[in-house]
Amino acid sequence: KLFLTRKKALIESKLPPFLSYADAKVGCISHGVIMCIKDFGCIVRFYGDVSGLVPMQELTTECMANPQELFFVGQ
């Protein structure tokens, strides 16, 4: 698979990329793309086919009932 991007946040990011699951440690922050939104959080894809769940309580400091209020697929 080959994925190309023009997303400025990904291209100019100063954050370390998650190239493997070993890079994605608890507490680490990186840029990714929302692939799916569920009631309990968002599925986010990173580089190297790495993906994971960001739980709703970790998405924002704002109180929300539904993640689709603030987020969308591809964001």
KEDRENMI-696429 format. One record per residue (C-alpha): residue in one letter; y, x, z. Coordinates in pm, whole numbers. Each point is the difference from the previous one (the first is absolute). Example, Ala and Ser with C-alpha at 12.3 -4.5 7.8 and 13.67 -1.06 7.14 Angstrom:
2
<atom><rest>a</rest><Y>-450</Y><X>1230</X><Z>780</Z></atom>
<atom><rest>s</rest><Y>344</Y><X>137</X><Z>-66</Z></atom>
END
This chain:
75
<atom><rest>k</rest><Y>0</Y><X>0</X><Z>0</Z></atom>
<atom><rest>l</rest><Y>354</Y><X>106</X><Z>-67</Z></atom>
<atom><rest>f</rest><Y>295</Y><X>-162</X><Z>175</Z></atom>
<atom><rest>l</rest><Y>357</Y><X>74</X><Z>-102</Z></atom>
<atom><rest>t</rest><Y>310</Y><X>-102</X><Z>190</Z></atom>
<atom><rest>r</rest><Y>374</Y><X>-11</X><Z>-43</Z></atom>
<atom><rest>k</rest><Y>58</Y><X>-118</X><Z>355</Z></atom>
<atom><rest>k</rest><Y>287</Y><X>210</X><Z>126</Z></atom>
<atom><rest>a</rest><Y>-121</Y><X>-16</X><Z>362</Z></atom>
<atom><rest>l</rest><Y>-335</Y><X>153</X><Z>-101</Z></atom>
<atom><rest>i</rest><Y>141</Y><X>265</X><Z>-235</Z></atom>
<atom><rest>e</rest><Y>275</Y><X>122</X><Z>235</Z></atom>
<atom><rest>s</rest><Y>-189</Y><X>-45</X><Z>327</Z></atom>
<atom><rest>k</rest><Y>27</Y><X>276</X><Z>260</Z></atom>
<atom><rest>l</rest><Y>-294</Y><X>-152</X><Z>189</Z></atom>
<atom><rest>p</rest><Y>-340</Y><X>166</X><Z>-35</Z></atom>
<atom><rest>p</rest><Y>-226</Y><X>-190</X><Z>-245</Z></atom>
<atom><rest>f</rest><Y>-338</Y><X>-138</X><Z>107</Z></atom>
<atom><rest>l</rest><Y>-224</Y><X>164</X><Z>-261</Z></atom>
<atom><rest>s</rest><Y>-320</Y><X>-71</X><Z>196</Z></atom>
<atom><rest>y</rest><Y>-102</Y><X>-203</X><Z>302</Z></atom>
<atom><rest>a</rest><Y>7</Y><X>324</X><Z>203</Z></atom>
<atom><rest>d</rest><Y>378</Y><X>16</X><Z>-61</Z></atom>
<atom><rest>a</rest><Y>53</Y><X>-355</X><Z>134</Z></atom>
<atom><rest>k</rest><Y>0</Y><X>64</X><Z>373</Z></atom>
<atom><rest>v</rest><Y>119</Y><X>-237</X><Z>272</Z></atom>
<atom><rest>g</rest><Y>377</Y><X>32</X><Z>36</Z></atom>
<atom><rest>c</rest><Y>54</Y><X>156</X><Z>-345</Z></atom>
<atom><rest>i</rest><Y>247</Y><X>-168</X><Z>-235</Z></atom>
<atom><rest>s</rest><Y>-8</Y><X>7</X><Z>-380</Z></atom>
<atom><rest>h</rest><Y>122</Y><X>-210</X><Z>-291</Z></atom>
<atom><rest>g</rest><Y>-241</Y><X>-240</X><Z>-167</Z></atom>
<atom><rest>v</rest><Y>-11</Y><X>-317</X><Z>-208</Z></atom>
<atom><rest>i</rest><Y>-94</Y><X>-345</X><Z>131</Z></atom>
<atom><rest>m</rest><Y>-311</Y><X>-120</X><Z>-183</Z></atom>
<atom><rest>c</rest><Y>-77</Y><X>-317</X><Z>196</Z></atom>
<atom><rest>i</rest><Y>167</Y><X>-209</X><Z>270</Z></atom>
<atom><rest>k</rest><Y>-206</Y><X>-182</X><Z>262</Z></atom>
<atom><rest>d</rest><Y>100</Y><X>-203</X><Z>308</Z></atom>
<atom><rest>f</rest><Y>-97</Y><X>296</X><Z>220</Z></atom>
<atom><rest>g</rest><Y>177</Y><X>278</X><Z>-198</Z></atom>
<atom><rest>c</rest><Y>26</Y><X>183</X><Z>-332</Z></atom>
<atom><rest>i</rest><Y>-254</Y><X>207</X><Z>-193</Z></atom>
<atom><rest>v</rest><Y>185</Y><X>311</X><Z>-118</Z></atom>
<atom><rest>r</rest><Y>-113</Y><X>253</X><Z>-262</Z></atom>
<atom><rest>f</rest><Y>99</Y><X>365</X><Z>24</Z></atom>
<atom><rest>y</rest><Y>-78</Y><X>296</X><Z>-226</Z></atom>
<atom><rest>g</rest><Y>-357</Y><X>111</X><Z>-67</Z></atom>
<atom><rest>d</rest><Y>-139</Y><X>-356</X><Z>9</Z></atom>
<atom><rest>v</rest><Y>70</Y><X>-10</X><Z>375</Z></atom>
<atom><rest>s</rest><Y>71</Y><X>-349</X><Z>129</Z></atom>
<atom><rest>g</rest><Y>23</Y><X>-164</X><Z>337</Z></atom>
<atom><rest>l</rest><Y>118</Y><X>-291</X><Z>209</Z></atom>
<atom><rest>v</rest><Y>343</Y><X>2</X><Z>159</Z></atom>
<atom><rest>p</rest><Y>-27</Y><X>-268</X><Z>273</Z></atom>
<atom><rest>m</rest><Y>276</Y><X>-260</X><Z>24</Z></atom>
<atom><rest>q</rest><Y>131</Y><X>140</X><Z>331</Z></atom>
<atom><rest>e</rest><Y>52</Y><X>340</X><Z>-171</Z></atom>
<atom><rest>l</rest><Y>181</Y><X>-135</X><Z>-309</Z></atom>
<atom><rest>t</rest><Y>341</Y><X>-69</X><Z>155</Z></atom>
<atom><rest>t</rest><Y>190</Y><X>-26</X><Z>326</Z></atom>
<atom><rest>e</rest><Y>109</Y><X>-352</X><Z>-98</Z></atom>
<atom><rest>c</rest><Y>-197</Y><X>-303</X><Z>116</Z></atom>
<atom><rest>m</rest><Y>-171</Y><X>-177</X><Z>-290</Z></atom>
<atom><rest>a</rest><Y>-274</Y><X>-256</X><Z>-39</Z></atom>
<atom><rest>n</rest><Y>-104</Y><X>102</X><Z>-351</Z></atom>
<atom><rest>p</rest><Y>27</Y><X>349</X><Z>-157</Z></atom>
<atom><rest>q</rest><Y>82</Y><X>-162</X><Z>-337</Z></atom>
<atom><rest>e</rest><Y>342</Y><X>-87</X><Z>147</Z></atom>
<atom><rest>l</rest><Y>107</Y><X>366</X><Z>-28</Z></atom>
<atom><rest>f</rest><Y>-252</Y><X>174</X><Z>-228</Z></atom>
<atom><rest>f</rest><Y>-146</Y><X>-41</X><Z>-350</Z></atom>
<atom><rest>v</rest><Y>-284</Y><X>154</X><Z>-201</Z></atom>
<atom><rest>g</rest><Y>118</Y><X>313</X><Z>-181</Z></atom>
<atom><rest>q</rest><Y>271</Y><X>75</X><Z>254</Z></atom>
END
